[in-house]
């Protein structure tokens, strides 16, 4: 046994018997003093010969680990970028269909084709087109017909398999019985504020002060502003100001609060409140044939992104 201090073994608080046994069992061990306190010596035994840790090895190993980590991050970024690039290559632009409108200031011609349109995954692009009026734009099944309405309260774009015009859409009590996609922009600062307040009362607690202000005008009965969702509706909150909804077939709900009549088919869509645009609301209603239900998510996500702007 090697001792770094000549009298270390004599200073250690050990019995003679234990000291002899320690020497016999560890003949190649070295004692290393770490300090003393209250006349007691603190020491440890190490394999002989004892050497301090080689910090150069640790630094080299640390550098190797950091380098390997950098390579892993770079590889992940490269793979992700490649995947995104491949995905983008598979998205293609869909055709633009211009929609004529009519309203308070008279007929408005359809926008010219050739404008920018959303890019859609190839699997869906062949079934869709982008329908746009002067005020609104929405994705809908290719080959359908479209028409827009506008006034002081806002604007509506309807896309349906059959053809409609202002006369039948504005007819009192007229609702669309079959498949349709309806995109509405309702102004919260004009006569449209009543419709916005009714939507906000059911969906957006952040707009309670706005709703109460409209109620306090006393123009429409307070009972018309229900502070709860429709019982049958299923809601998915995307943010404090955006809610997706699903109204089952045969029920009253958000889907039937507008141009679509109740029938056996479900209606889904999204409602978006824009507080920074004078409480304007965007409402999308979708009722598609069963074989086209897989298009609903593409249509909804585009409106969530574009807010219905053409």
C-alpha positions in Angstrom: 0.0 0.0 0.0 1.4 3.4 -1.0 0.7 6.5 1.2 1.1 10.0 -0.1 1.7 11.4 3.3 4.3 9.5 5.4 2.3 9.4 8.6 -1.2 9.2 7.0 -1.9 5.7 8.2 -1.0 6.8 11.7 -3.3 9.9 11.5 -6.3 8.1 10.2 -8.9 7.3 13.0 -8.6 3.5 12.5 -8.0 0.7 14.9 -4.7 -1.2 14.6 -6.5 -4.4 13.6 -8.5 -2.6 10.9 -5.4 -0.9 9.6 -3.5 -4.2 9.3 -6.4 -5.8 7.5 -6.7 -2.9 5.1 -3.0 -3.1 4.2 -3.3 -6.8 3.7 -6.4 -6.6 1.5 -5.4 -3.6 -0.6 -1.6 -3.9 -1.1 -1.7 -1.9 -4.4 -4.0 1.0 -3.2 -2.9 4.6 -2.7 -4.4 6.9 -0.1 -5.3 10.4 -1.2 -6.0 13.1 1.4 -8.9 15.5 0.6 -8.9 17.6 3.8 -9.2 17.7 7.5 -11.6 19.2 10.1 -11.7 19.0 13.8 -8.5 17.1 13.9 -10.0 14.4 11.6 -8.4 13.6 8.3 -10.6 12.8 5.3 -9.0 10.4 2.8 -10.0 8.0 0.1 -8.3 5.0 -1.4 -7.7 4.7 -5.2 -6.1 2.1 -7.5 -2.4 2.7 -7.5 -0.9 4.8 -8.9 -3.5 7.5 -8.5 -3.8 10.1 -11.3 -6.0 13.1 -11.6 -8.7 12.9 -14.3 -7.5 13.6 -17.8 -9.6 16.7 -18.7 -8.3 16.7 -22.3 -10.1 13.4 -22.9 -13.3 14.8 -21.5 -13.0 17.9 -23.6 -12.4 15.8 -26.7 -15.3 13.6 -25.9 -17.5 16.6 -25.4 -16.5 18.1 -28.7 -17.2 14.8 -30.4 -20.7 14.7 -28.9 -21.4 18.3 -29.9 -20.3 17.6 -33.4 -22.4 14.4 -33.6 -25.4 16.4 -32.3 -24.9 19.1 -34.9 -24.8 16.5 -37.7 -28.1 15.0 -36.4 -29.8 18.3 -36.4 -28.6 19.1 -39.8 -29.8 15.8 -41.1 -33.2 16.3 -39.5 -33.5 19.7 -41.1 -32.5 18.4 -44.5 -35.0 15.5 -44.3 -37.8 17.8 -43.2 -37.0 20.4 -45.9 -36.9 17.6 -48.5 -40.3 16.2 -47.3 -41.8 19.7 -47.4 -40.5 20.3 -50.9 -41.9 17.0 -52.1 -45.2 17.9 -50.5 -45.2 21.3 -52.2 -44.5 19.7 -55.5 -47.6 17.5 -55.2 -49.8 20.6 -54.5 -51.2 22.1 -57.7 -53.3 25.2 -58.4 -57.0 24.7 -59.1 -58.9 26.6 -61.8 -60.7 29.9 -61.0 -64.4 30.3 -61.7 -65.7 33.9 -61.6 -69.1 34.4 -60.1 -71.5 37.3 -60.9 -73.2 39.1 -58.0 -76.3 41.3 -57.5 -77.3 43.5 -54.6 -77.9 47.0 -53.3 -75.9 48.8 -56.0 -77.0 46.6 -58.9 -75.4 43.7 -60.8 -71.6 43.1 -60.5 -69.8 41.2 -63.3 -67.9 38.0 -62.5 -64.1 38.6 -61.8 -61.9 37.7 -64.8 -60.3 34.3 -64.7 -56.5 33.9 -64.4 -56.1 35.2 -60.9 -54.2 33.4 -58.1 -55.9 30.3 -56.7 -55.2 28.0 -53.8 -52.8 25.1 -54.2 -54.4 21.7 -53.4 -53.0 18.2 -53.0 -53.1 16.3 -56.2 -55.5 13.7 -54.7 -58.2 16.4 -54.4 -57.3 19.0 -57.0 -59.0 17.2 -59.9 -62.4 17.5 -58.0 -62.2 21.1 -56.9 -62.3 24.7 -58.3 -61.9 28.1 -56.7 -65.1 30.2 -57.0 -64.8 33.9 -56.5 -67.0 36.9 -56.5 -65.9 40.5 -56.1 -66.1 40.1 -52.3 -65.5 36.4 -51.5 -63.7 33.3 -52.6 -64.3 29.6 -51.7 -63.2 26.1 -52.8 -66.1 23.9 -54.0 -66.6 20.9 -56.3 -65.6 21.5 -59.9 -68.5 21.9 -62.4 -70.9 23.6 -60.0 -72.6 27.0 -60.4 -72.1 30.1 -58.3 -73.8 33.4 -57.6 -73.1 36.2 -55.1 -75.4 38.6 -53.2 -74.3 41.8 -51.3 -75.7 44.7 -49.3 -75.1 47.0 -46.4 -75.0 44.0 -44.0 -72.4 42.0 -45.9 -72.0 39.6 -48.8 -72.8 36.0 -49.6 -71.4 33.6 -52.2 -73.4 30.5 -53.0 -72.1 27.5 -54.9 -74.5 24.8 -55.9 -75.0 22.0 -58.5 -78.0 23.8 -60.0 -78.1 27.4 -61.2 -79.5 30.3 -59.1 -79.9 34.0 -59.6 -80.9 37.0 -57.5 -84.6 36.6 -58.1 -85.0 33.1 -56.5 -82.3 33.6 -53.8 -83.9 36.8 -52.6 -87.4 35.4 -52.7 -89.0 35.6 -49.2 -88.5 32.5 -47.2 -86.5 30.8 -49.9 -83.9 28.3 -48.7 -81.7 25.8 -50.6 -82.9 22.2 -50.2 -80.0 20.3 -51.7 -76.2 20.3 -51.7 -74.5 23.7 -51.4 -71.6 25.6 -50.1 -72.4 29.0 -48.7 -69.7 31.6 -47.6 -70.9 34.7 -45.8 -69.1 37.9 -44.7 -71.3 39.8 -42.2 -70.4 43.3 -41.1 -70.5 43.9 -37.3 -70.6 47.7 -37.7 -73.7 48.0 -39.9 -77.1 46.3 -40.1 -75.3 43.0 -40.1 -74.4 43.5 -36.4 -77.6 41.7 -35.3 -76.6 38.5 -37.1 -73.0 38.8 -35.9 -74.2 39.2 -32.3 -76.4 36.1 -32.5 -73.5 34.0 -33.7 -71.1 35.5 -31.1 -73.6 34.9 -28.3 -73.6 31.2 -29.1 -69.9 30.8 -29.9 -67.6 33.5 -28.7 -67.5 34.5 -25.0 -64.7 37.0 -25.9 -67.4 39.1 -27.6 -69.9 39.3 -24.7 -69.6 43.1 -24.4 -70.3 43.4 -28.1 -73.4 41.1 -27.8 -74.7 43.0 -24.8 -74.3 46.3 -26.6 -76.4 45.1 -29.5 -79.1 43.7 -27.1 -79.1 47.1 -25.3 -80.1 48.8 -28.5 -83.5 47.3 -27.9 -84.2 46.8 -31.7 -84.5 43.1 -31.5 -85.7 41.1 -28.5 -83.1 39.9 -26.1 -84.4 36.3 -26.4 -83.1 36.2 -30.0 -79.5 36.2 -28.6 -79.1 32.8 -27.1 -76.0 32.4 -24.9 -75.5 28.7 -25.7 -74.9 26.5 -28.7 -77.6 24.6 -30.5 -78.2 21.3 -28.5 -77.5 19.0 -31.4 -74.4 20.8 -32.8 -70.9 19.5 -32.3 -68.3 22.2 -31.9 -64.6 22.2 -32.2 -62.9 25.4 -31.0 -59.9 26.3 -33.1 -59.1 29.5 -31.3 -61.0 32.1 -29.1 -62.4 33.5 -32.4 -62.8 30.5 -34.6 -65.1 27.5 -34.2 -65.8 24.5 -36.5 -69.3 23.1 -36.2 -71.2 20.0 -37.3 -75.0 20.0 -37.5 -76.4 16.5 -37.9 -79.0 15.8 -40.5 -82.6 16.5 -39.6 -81.7 19.0 -36.8 -81.8 22.7 -36.3 -78.3 24.2 -35.8 -75.8 26.7 -37.1 -76.0 25.0 -40.5 -79.7 25.9 -40.9 -79.3 29.5 -39.6 -79.0 30.8 -43.1 -79.8 29.9 -46.7 -79.8 26.1 -46.2 -83.0 24.3 -45.4 -83.0 21.4 -42.9 -83.0 17.9 -44.6 -81.6 14.5 -43.8 -78.0 15.4 -44.7 -75.5 17.0 -42.2 -74.1 20.5 -42.5 -70.6 21.4 -41.4 -68.5 24.5 -41.5 -66.7 27.2 -39.5 -67.5 30.5 -38.0 -64.7 33.1 -37.6 -65.0 36.4 -35.7 -62.7 39.3 -36.7 -62.6 41.7 -33.8 -60.0 43.9 -35.5 -62.3 44.3 -38.5 -65.2 45.9 -36.6 -66.5 42.5 -35.4 -67.0 41.2 -38.9 -68.0 37.5 -39.0 -67.1 34.9 -41.6 -69.4 31.9 -41.8 -69.0 28.8 -44.0 -71.8 26.2 -44.5 -71.1 23.0 -46.4 -73.6 20.3 -47.4 -72.1 17.8 -49.8 -73.3 14.5 -51.3 -72.0 11.5 -49.3 -69.4 10.7 -52.0 -67.9 14.2 -51.7 -67.6 14.3 -47.9 -63.8 13.8 -48.1 -63.5 17.3 -49.6 -64.9 19.1 -46.5 -61.6 19.4 -44.7 -59.9 21.0 -47.7 -62.6 23.6 -48.1 -62.7 24.4 -44.4 -59.0 24.8 -44.0 -58.8 27.2 -46.9 -61.4 29.5 -45.3 -59.6 29.3 -42.0 -56.5 30.5 -43.7 -57.9 33.1 -46.2 -60.9 34.3 -44.0 -62.9 34.1 -47.2 -60.9 36.8 -49.0 -60.7 36.3 -52.8 
